[in-house]
Amino acid sequence: MTPTESAASALQDHAALWSMGEIRAGDVVSAACDALVAGLDSPELRTLAACTRAEADYDVHDLLPGALYELGLTFYPIASDAGQKAAARALARRMLVGELTPREFAFRIHQRYGHELPLTERIAELDDEYDTLEYGDRTATQIDAEVTAEARRLAAHPQVPAEPTDTPG
C-alpha cells in the first residue's frame, strides 16, 4: 500500500470511528493533517486539517463529510448500520497493529454493539468467555487467538479506493 493509500485508509477509519463515538474530533483533524502530508489534497481536507483542538469538536461535524466526498471516501452518518460495521473493521485493524489487545478489542466491540450486530456477534461471545475463564475449559491465550482470527476476518474487508475519485462514497 502506498503512503497515499495508507493515509486515505487511515482517514476513512478515523471518520468511521468518530461517527460512532469511538474517538474524538481532534483525532480526525490529526488524521487529516497526516493525509495532507502523505499527498492527499482537497480544499475541504485543508480546512479540516487547519482546525484547532478547540474548533475540532464544533467543526468536524460540518467539514468531514465534504472532505471525504472530495477524496472519494465514505462518510458514515452517526450511528448508521454501515458506520457501525466500518467502525468495527477499523477497531479490528487497530487491534491487529497492536493498538489494542485482543481482550480490549473484544470488550470494546461488546460494549459498543452488544450481541446486536451480526458482523461482530462472535466477538461479543468471546468477550463473554473472557469473563468466565475461571469456570471454563479454555485459556486466555486460546480466546486471544480466536479474537485475533475474527479481527483478521473483519479487517479483510476491502479498503478505500487506491486513488481519490470524483464520485461520492
C-alpha positions in Angstrom: 0.0 0.0 0.0 1.4 3.4 -1.0 1.7 6.2 1.6 -1.3 7.9 -0.1 -3.4 4.8 0.1 -2.4 4.2 3.7 -3.4 7.8 4.6 -6.7 7.5 2.8 -7.4 4.3 4.7 -6.4 5.8 8.0 -8.6 8.9 7.4 -11.5 6.7 6.4 -11.1 4.6 9.6 -10.8 7.8 11.7 -14.0 9.1 10.2 -15.9 5.8 10.9 -14.6 5.7 14.4 -15.5 9.3 15.1 -19.0 8.9 13.7 -19.6 6.0 16.1 -18.2 7.9 19.1 -15.0 5.8 19.4 -12.6 8.7 19.0 -12.5 12.5 19.5 -12.8 15.0 16.8 -9.2 16.1 17.3 -8.1 12.7 16.2 -9.9 13.2 12.9 -8.1 16.5 12.5 -4.8 14.8 13.1 -5.6 12.2 10.5 -6.5 15.0 8.1 -3.1 16.5 8.7 -1.4 13.2 8.1 -3.4 12.8 4.9 -2.1 16.1 3.6 1.5 15.3 4.5 1.1 11.9 2.6 -0.1 13.7 -0.5 -3.9 13.7 -0.4 -5.3 17.1 -1.1 -8.6 18.9 -1.4 -10.0 22.2 -0.3 -12.2 20.7 2.5 -9.3 18.5 3.7 -7.1 21.5 4.1 -9.8 23.3 6.0 -10.4 20.2 8.2 -6.7 19.9 8.9 -6.4 23.6 9.8 -8.9 23.2 12.7 -7.5 23.8 16.2 -8.3 21.4 19.0 -10.9 23.8 20.3 -12.5 24.1 16.9 -12.5 20.4 16.2 -15.4 19.5 18.4 -17.6 22.0 16.7 -16.3 22.0 13.1 -15.5 18.3 12.3 -19.2 17.5 12.0 -19.6 20.1 9.2 -16.2 19.7 7.5 -15.7 15.9 7.5 -18.4 14.9 5.0 -17.2 17.3 2.4 -13.6 16.4 2.8 -14.3 12.7 2.4 -16.5 13.4 -0.6 -13.8 15.3 -2.3 -11.4 12.4 -1.8 -13.9 9.8 -3.0 -14.2 8.3 0.5 -17.3 7.5 2.5 -18.9 9.4 5.3 -21.0 7.2 7.6 -23.9 9.1 9.3 -23.7 9.0 13.0 -24.9 5.6 14.4 -25.7 4.2 11.0 -25.5 0.4 10.4 -22.9 0.9 7.7 -20.9 3.1 10.1 -21.1 0.5 12.9 -19.6 -2.1 10.5 -16.9 0.3 9.3 -16.0 1.2 12.9 -15.8 -2.4 13.9 -13.5 -3.1 11.0 -11.4 -0.1 11.9 -11.1 -1.3 15.5 -10.1 -4.7 14.2 -7.3 -3.1 12.2 -6.2 -1.2 15.3 -6.0 -4.4 17.2 -4.0 -6.1 14.5 -1.4 -3.4 14.6 -1.1 -3.6 18.4 -3.1 -0.5 19.5 -5.5 -2.8 21.4 -5.1 -6.2 23.0 -7.5 -8.9 21.9 -9.3 -8.6 25.2 -9.6 -4.8 24.9 -10.9 -5.2 21.3 -13.5 -7.8 22.3 -14.6 -5.6 25.3 -15.0 -2.5 23.1 -16.9 -4.4 20.5 -19.2 -6.0 23.1 -19.6 -2.7 25.0 -20.5 -0.7 21.8 -22.6 -3.3 19.9 -23.6 -6.0 22.4 -24.9 -9.0 20.7 -27.0 -7.0 18.3 -24.6 -6.5 15.3 -24.4 -9.8 13.4 -20.9 -8.9 12.0 -19.4 -8.8 15.5 -21.6 -11.4 17.3 -18.8 -13.9 17.7 -16.5 -11.3 19.2 -19.2 -10.4 21.8 -19.5 -14.1 22.6 -15.7 -14.3 23.0 -15.8 -11.3 25.4 -18.3 -13.2 27.5 -15.8 -16.1 27.5 -13.1 -13.9 28.9 -15.4 -13.1 31.8 -15.9 -16.8 32.6 -12.3 -18.0 32.1 -12.1 -19.4 35.7 -15.2 -21.5 35.1 -14.5 -22.7 31.5 -12.0 -25.1 29.9 -10.3 -22.6 27.6 -7.3 -20.4 28.3 -7.0 -16.6 27.7 -4.4 -17.5 25.0 -6.9 -19.7 23.2 -9.5 -16.9 23.3 -7.0 -14.3 22.2 -6.2 -16.5 19.2 -9.9 -16.7 18.2 -10.4 -13.0 18.7 -7.4 -12.3 16.5 -8.8 -14.6 13.8 -12.1 -12.7 14.0 -10.2 -9.4 13.8 -8.4 -10.6 10.7 -11.8 -11.6 9.1 -13.2 -8.2 9.8 -10.1 -6.3 8.6 -10.0 -8.3 5.3 -12.9 -6.2 4.1 -11.9 -4.2 1.1 -10.1 -0.9 1.8 -10.8 2.5 0.5 -10.2 3.3 -3.2 -6.5 3.4 -4.1 -6.8 6.8 -5.7 -9.3 9.6 -4.8 -12.3 9.7 -7.1 -14.8 12.3 -8.1 -17.8 10.1 -7.0 -19.3 10.1 -3.5 -18.6 7.1 -1.4 
